[in-house]
Amino acid sequence: MYYTLEKKRYGVGLAAPQVGKSLAISVIDIKATPTRPHLKPFGATIINPAIVETFGKRTGLWEGCISCGVGNDTLYAKVLRYKKIRVRWQDERAHQREAVFEGIIAHVLQHEIDHLNGVLFVDRVRDNKTMITIGEYKKHYLPKTR
């Protein structure tokens, strides 16, 4: 799964069902990219994860999925996610873990846990007018580079 995720330039997480495995495992590999140059790296393997607490209201953030298209044709949309969550999981050594996550890490964890529960991000899109391709998103929402 790490190999597959590494090959996806903008991918930040991958769940076992995305690679044809019926297992409750996801890998997270958040790294800086040309469109997200200031991200702090974060990596984890989460097994049997559960969101045990959410904080505040959900807010709409842009997201896509490496299972929903290829390259610039990958789907992208605004999805409501909690900014802060408490998650319980087992790590790759079968140690029980629990922690609170915020920001992009919380967002990615919610996305990957959804995959493990049979939910795609498009199922969470409230306003279909936000559904675009990543190519359109880059063209209309990212700062122009010279």
Short mmCIF file of the C-alpha atoms (twelve columns), coordinates in Angstrom:
data_MODEL
# 
_entry.id   MODEL 
# 
loop_
_atom_site.group_PDB 
_atom_site.id 
_atom_site.type_symbol 
_atom_site.label_atom_id 
_atom_site.label_alt_id 
_atom_site.label_comp_id 
_atom_site.label_asym_id 
_atom_site.label_seq_id 
_atom_site.Cartn_x 
_atom_site.Cartn_y 
_atom_site.Cartn_z 
_atom_site.pdbx_PDB_model_num 
ATOM 1   C CA . MET A 1   0.000   0.000  0.000   1 
ATOM 2   C CA . TYR A 2   2.870   2.379  0.732   1 
ATOM 3   C CA . TYR A 3   4.308   1.630  -2.717  1 
ATOM 4   C CA . THR A 4   0.984   2.427  -4.407  1 
ATOM 5   C CA . LEU A 5   0.597   5.626  -2.409  1 
ATOM 6   C CA . GLU A 6   4.142   6.727  -3.189  1 
ATOM 7   C CA . LYS A 7   3.404   6.457  -6.927  1 
ATOM 8   C CA . LYS A 8   0.422   8.809  -6.581  1 
ATOM 9   C CA . ARG A 9   1.983   12.257 -6.556  1 
ATOM 10  C CA . TYR A 10  -0.791  14.005 -4.643  1 
ATOM 11  C CA . GLY A 11  -2.204  11.061 -2.697  1 
ATOM 12  C CA . VAL A 12  -2.050  11.383 1.089   1 
ATOM 13  C CA . GLY A 13  -3.805  8.195  2.158   1 
ATOM 14  C CA . LEU A 14  -4.821  4.778  0.910   1 
ATOM 15  C CA . ALA A 15  -7.232  2.234  2.365   1 
ATOM 16  C CA . ALA A 16  -6.948  -1.515 1.824   1 
ATOM 17  C CA . PRO A 17  -10.307 -1.718 -0.035  1 
ATOM 18  C CA . GLN A 18  -8.843  0.650  -2.658  1 
ATOM 19  C CA . VAL A 19  -6.309  -2.025 -3.568  1 
ATOM 20  C CA . GLY A 20  -8.789  -4.909 -3.469  1 
ATOM 21  C CA . LYS A 21  -8.214  -6.065 0.110   1 
ATOM 22  C CA . SER A 22  -11.121 -6.472 2.509   1 
ATOM 23  C CA . LEU A 23  -9.152  -5.327 5.542   1 
ATOM 24  C CA . ALA A 24  -9.644  -2.426 7.951   1 
ATOM 25  C CA . ILE A 25  -6.213  -0.920 7.281   1 
ATOM 26  C CA . SER A 26  -5.219  2.471  5.921   1 
ATOM 27  C CA . VAL A 27  -1.881  4.133  5.433   1 
ATOM 28  C CA . ILE A 28  -1.445  7.878  5.738   1 
ATOM 29  C CA . ASP A 29  1.499   9.628  4.087   1 
ATOM 30  C CA . ILE A 30  1.049   13.388 4.129   1 
ATOM 31  C CA . LYS A 31  3.881   15.222 2.446   1 
ATOM 32  C CA . ALA A 32  4.509   18.604 0.915   1 
ATOM 33  C CA . THR A 33  3.694   18.932 -2.786  1 
ATOM 34  C CA . PRO A 34  3.907   21.786 -5.304  1 
ATOM 35  C CA . THR A 35  0.277   22.687 -4.492  1 
ATOM 36  C CA . ARG A 36  0.730   22.163 -0.727  1 
ATOM 37  C CA . PRO A 37  4.335   23.239 -0.099  1 
ATOM 38  C CA . HIS A 38  3.936   24.043 3.613   1 
ATOM 39  C CA . LEU A 39  2.504   20.736 4.844   1 
ATOM 40  C CA . LYS A 40  4.374   19.080 7.669   1 
ATOM 41  C CA . PRO A 41  5.012   15.421 6.896   1 
ATOM 42  C CA . PHE A 42  2.892   12.880 8.767   1 
ATOM 43  C CA . GLY A 43  2.751   9.134  8.312   1 
ATOM 44  C CA . ALA A 44  0.866   6.346  10.046  1 
ATOM 45  C CA . THR A 45  -0.600  2.912  9.548   1 
ATOM 46  C CA . ILE A 46  -4.043  2.659  11.130  1 
ATOM 47  C CA . ILE A 47  -5.696  -0.692 11.746  1 
ATOM 48  C CA . ASN A 48  -9.333  -1.029 12.844  1 
ATOM 49  C CA . PRO A 49  -9.641  2.742  13.333  1 
ATOM 50  C CA . ALA A 50  -12.657 4.397  14.893  1 
ATOM 51  C CA . ILE A 51  -13.543 8.034  15.369  1 
ATOM 52  C CA . VAL A 52  -14.515 8.155  19.034  1 
ATOM 53  C CA . GLU A 53  -15.137 11.894 19.383  1 
ATOM 54  C CA . THR A 54  -15.631 14.919 17.150  1 
ATOM 55  C CA . PHE A 55  -15.198 18.559 18.097  1 
ATOM 56  C CA . GLY A 56  -17.094 21.583 16.794  1 
ATOM 57  C CA . LYS A 57  -18.907 21.936 13.519  1 
ATOM 58  C CA . ARG A 58  -17.967 20.419 10.183  1 
ATOM 59  C CA . THR A 59  -16.479 22.749 7.596   1 
ATOM 60  C CA . GLY A 60  -16.201 22.407 3.842   1 
ATOM 61  C CA . LEU A 61  -12.751 21.666 2.480   1 
ATOM 62  C CA . TRP A 62  -11.668 20.605 -0.986  1 
ATOM 63  C CA . GLU A 63  -10.668 16.983 -1.418  1 
ATOM 64  C CA . GLY A 64  -10.212 14.337 -4.048  1 
ATOM 65  C CA . CYS A 65  -9.571  10.634 -4.135  1 
ATOM 66  C CA . ILE A 66  -7.008  8.575  -6.018  1 
ATOM 67  C CA . SER A 67  -9.791  6.045  -6.677  1 
ATOM 68  C CA . CYS A 68  -11.875 8.629  -8.535  1 
ATOM 69  C CA . GLY A 69  -9.988  9.371  -11.730 1 
ATOM 70  C CA . VAL A 70  -6.494  9.679  -13.112 1 
ATOM 71  C CA . GLY A 71  -4.229  12.717 -13.269 1 
ATOM 72  C CA . ASN A 72  -6.000  15.976 -14.017 1 
ATOM 73  C CA . ASP A 73  -9.293  14.082 -14.495 1 
ATOM 74  C CA . THR A 74  -9.464  13.058 -10.818 1 
ATOM 75  C CA . LEU A 75  -12.683 14.240 -9.159  1 
ATOM 76  C CA . TYR A 76  -12.495 17.024 -6.608  1 
ATOM 77  C CA . ALA A 77  -15.236 18.599 -4.470  1 
ATOM 78  C CA . LYS A 78  -15.944 20.370 -1.204  1 
ATOM 79  C CA . VAL A 79  -16.673 17.937 1.610   1 
ATOM 80  C CA . LEU A 80  -17.825 18.679 5.135   1 
ATOM 81  C CA . ARG A 81  -15.375 17.281 7.679   1 
ATOM 82  C CA . TYR A 82  -14.634 17.958 11.332  1 
ATOM 83  C CA . LYS A 83  -11.551 20.098 11.971  1 
ATOM 84  C CA . LYS A 84  -10.708 18.093 15.077  1 
ATOM 85  C CA . ILE A 85  -11.334 14.423 15.942  1 
ATOM 86  C CA . ARG A 86  -10.283 11.783 18.458  1 
ATOM 87  C CA . VAL A 87  -9.325  8.469  16.842  1 
ATOM 88  C CA . ARG A 88  -8.633  5.033  18.325  1 
ATOM 89  C CA . TRP A 89  -6.687  2.483  16.261  1 
ATOM 90  C CA . GLN A 90  -4.015  -0.178 16.338  1 
ATOM 91  C CA . ASP A 91  -0.632  0.538  14.819  1 
ATOM 92  C CA . GLU A 92  1.417   -1.842 12.660  1 
ATOM 93  C CA . ARG A 93  2.772   -3.506 15.824  1 
ATOM 94  C CA . ALA A 94  -0.779  -4.136 17.154  1 
ATOM 95  C CA . HIS A 95  -0.390  -1.503 19.887  1 
ATOM 96  C CA . GLN A 96  -3.636  0.233  20.819  1 
ATOM 97  C CA . ARG A 97  -3.426  3.980  20.159  1 
ATOM 98  C CA . GLU A 98  -5.698  6.939  20.725  1 
ATOM 99  C CA . ALA A 99  -5.024  10.567 19.847  1 
ATOM 100 C CA . VAL A 100 -6.639  13.848 18.892  1 
ATOM 101 C CA . PHE A 101 -5.893  15.164 15.410  1 
ATOM 102 C CA . GLU A 102 -6.596  18.526 13.801  1 
ATOM 103 C CA . GLY A 103 -6.422  20.142 10.383  1 
ATOM 104 C CA . ILE A 104 -5.302  18.194 7.334   1 
ATOM 105 C CA . ILE A 105 -4.491  15.088 9.383   1 
ATOM 106 C CA . ALA A 106 -8.033  14.984 10.812  1 
ATOM 107 C CA . HIS A 107 -9.420  15.547 7.330   1 
ATOM 108 C CA . VAL A 108 -7.399  12.713 5.784   1 
ATOM 109 C CA . LEU A 109 -8.201  10.325 8.628   1 
ATOM 110 C CA . GLN A 110 -11.927 10.921 8.165   1 
ATOM 111 C CA . HIS A 111 -11.593 10.289 4.428   1 
ATOM 112 C CA . GLU A 112 -9.657  7.032  4.933   1 
ATOM 113 C CA . ILE A 113 -11.923 5.761  7.717   1 
ATOM 114 C CA . ASP A 114 -14.869 6.426  5.395   1 
ATOM 115 C CA . HIS A 115 -13.240 4.123  2.815   1 
ATOM 116 C CA . LEU A 116 -13.070 1.364  5.415   1 
ATOM 117 C CA . ASN A 117 -16.793 1.834  6.026   1 
ATOM 118 C CA . GLY A 118 -17.720 1.729  2.320   1 
ATOM 119 C CA . VAL A 119 -18.160 5.485  1.925   1 
ATOM 120 C CA . LEU A 120 -16.544 7.476  -0.904  1 
ATOM 121 C CA . PHE A 121 -15.974 11.206 -0.588  1 
ATOM 122 C CA . VAL A 122 -18.536 11.825 -3.341  1 
ATOM 123 C CA . ASP A 123 -21.168 10.370 -0.978  1 
ATOM 124 C CA . ARG A 124 -20.422 13.259 1.402   1 
ATOM 125 C CA . VAL A 125 -20.619 16.072 -1.183  1 
ATOM 126 C CA . ARG A 126 -23.543 18.320 -0.193  1 
ATOM 127 C CA . ASP A 127 -23.333 20.739 -3.110  1 
ATOM 128 C CA . ASN A 128 -22.847 18.948 -6.428  1 
ATOM 129 C CA . LYS A 129 -21.930 22.298 -7.988  1 
ATOM 130 C CA . THR A 130 -18.529 21.965 -6.302  1 
ATOM 131 C CA . MET A 131 -17.801 18.684 -8.147  1 
ATOM 132 C CA . ILE A 132 -14.985 19.376 -10.612 1 
ATOM 133 C CA . THR A 133 -11.793 17.729 -11.811 1 
ATOM 134 C CA . ILE A 134 -8.448  18.394 -10.169 1 
ATOM 135 C CA . GLY A 135 -7.386  20.058 -13.421 1 
ATOM 136 C CA . GLU A 136 -10.252 22.551 -13.127 1 
ATOM 137 C CA . TYR A 137 -9.489  23.070 -9.454  1 
ATOM 138 C CA . LYS A 138 -5.840  23.881 -10.218 1 
ATOM 139 C CA . LYS A 139 -6.880  26.255 -12.986 1 
ATOM 140 C CA . HIS A 140 -9.486  28.173 -10.976 1 
ATOM 141 C CA . TYR A 141 -8.443  27.947 -7.322  1 
ATOM 142 C CA . LEU A 142 -4.666  27.717 -7.101  1 
ATOM 143 C CA . PRO A 143 -2.411  30.747 -7.333  1 
ATOM 144 C CA . LYS A 144 -0.904  31.213 -10.764 1 
ATOM 145 C CA . THR A 145 2.791   30.454 -10.954 1 
ATOM 146 C CA . ARG A 146 5.032   32.474 -13.186 1 
# 
